[in-house]
């Protein structure tokens, strides 16, 4: 398909997908047939219909879209500044820190789960950064290595919490780590919207610099950019945005890794274009996946499983169809 | 989980929930019980002196006080806890030299490791109240307390038979059961909770054929239950559920019919205490029909019947 048409589709489709998603769900109260009856024969309780459509579905749809878009944009930015296609927003320990924070709150109820996940996610990334910092410099290799170590520490701490908790709380912790979108509501959306907006706005305005930073530090300095400062700003923005969505949506594994690759395979490596495309494609794709996860059976299946089951075949398809040169 | 039989040399034989036959030459006198509800059964059988190890869950806040009342060794934390429902220490178990280990059937690797040391293992998996009766019957055989086991089972069955006659209902109320993990975690039709609801003369609004299931909020709105019944929850109470705006139009919320079981120990559905939970639920569902039932009296009577003289300490 022509790239221009594809690009138009990616910017134009989210709104129809969001609207269509409003009519997808397990509830018979808000099924297309029930809605038809409501409109033409007014045979349905408007209160229940309103509860399902605007109290349950809409906040979940919007939170899912924002989560998908944020993880994809953060992943794209982090891959660019690390100059490494295998990194994602979780590489510096964000997911492990957030999971530990959530587990701690679920097991001991000392602060709200969402706040705890957010704070420990930030703590993990901050720890990775300061552990890697030496003589006011932060090398990418040191940063990734310290991220792996910090992830390991928080994973170990998570195991200890799981060991001491009871089966009920353990189940809650496991469900949280598999993706937690089924608990979406307006207050969760409200709590994440400000940090996400700040983070995504910063990344949007820095999208041109990502291309220069992706060339390497020396090239960036030649272009008049301070790479250390810019990388720190981008890292903080990506972490702020993604930790906010992880705190409310749980850990959705590998999404921030594979979606930027999908966008790159479709449109090439220009980050200036990729940032907005990642947001719209990432949001829309996660929403489509979530529509499957909430309708395929009578009960909730974790979205974390669906992202890979549905995302991986599409990823492999793109991998086979495009030649981006990673094997050279 | 295939059927396996032991040789005829054993005078005591039972088949556990894996379908495996357990054989003992004499009643077990050194038991490690890694199941909290199972331990409760052993105390009901007056077999506490045969217990030498318990689950670490016994020392958790939610049940520690009651078990401390039943056994001074637990009160002073002198009864070893070599594992729980998930993790076990083989070294500690072997060092205690038990002649029987009682453990959840899902702990397959732990069971294999214990059995490799020649220690008999009775594995438990409870899906219904009949399973609870079987467990106590088998415990009675394994501990040499057969008569006490029969007496406990007869008492509980009689309680249920009397009550189920009273609670029969032609237009049962619908109940949504909420596990302590959160609003959307409920029990399906293949669960002890489903039996509990039906014995109380109500119906489970979740008809999904699973023991534990995570549902969507839309399901809950569609089911529109008359009552929401919470398992004991240390973090949230009925007031929190009543304040959830997204479900404010369902009957249970509109009519303020949200209730919480007050204690894990008192209402444990995996012990012979389950009739008390049945009575409590029935009273919530049909308050006028069961207004003569005094739950405090019922609780006191149950503790004395099930735990004997030590039941008085629980009442206090």
Interface residues (C-beta under 8 A of the other chain):
Chain A: X25 X26 X27 X28 X29 X30 X45 X47 X48 X50 X51 X52 X55 X56 X57 X109 X163 X166 X167 X168 X169 X170 X171 X172 X175 X182 X183 X185 X186 X294 X298 X299 X300
Chain B: X57 X60 X62 X85 X86 X87 X179 X180 X181 X182 X183 X184 X185 X208 X210 X212 X213 X214 X215 X216 X217 X218 X219 X221 X222 X224 X231 X234 X235 X245 X246 X247 X248 X249 X250
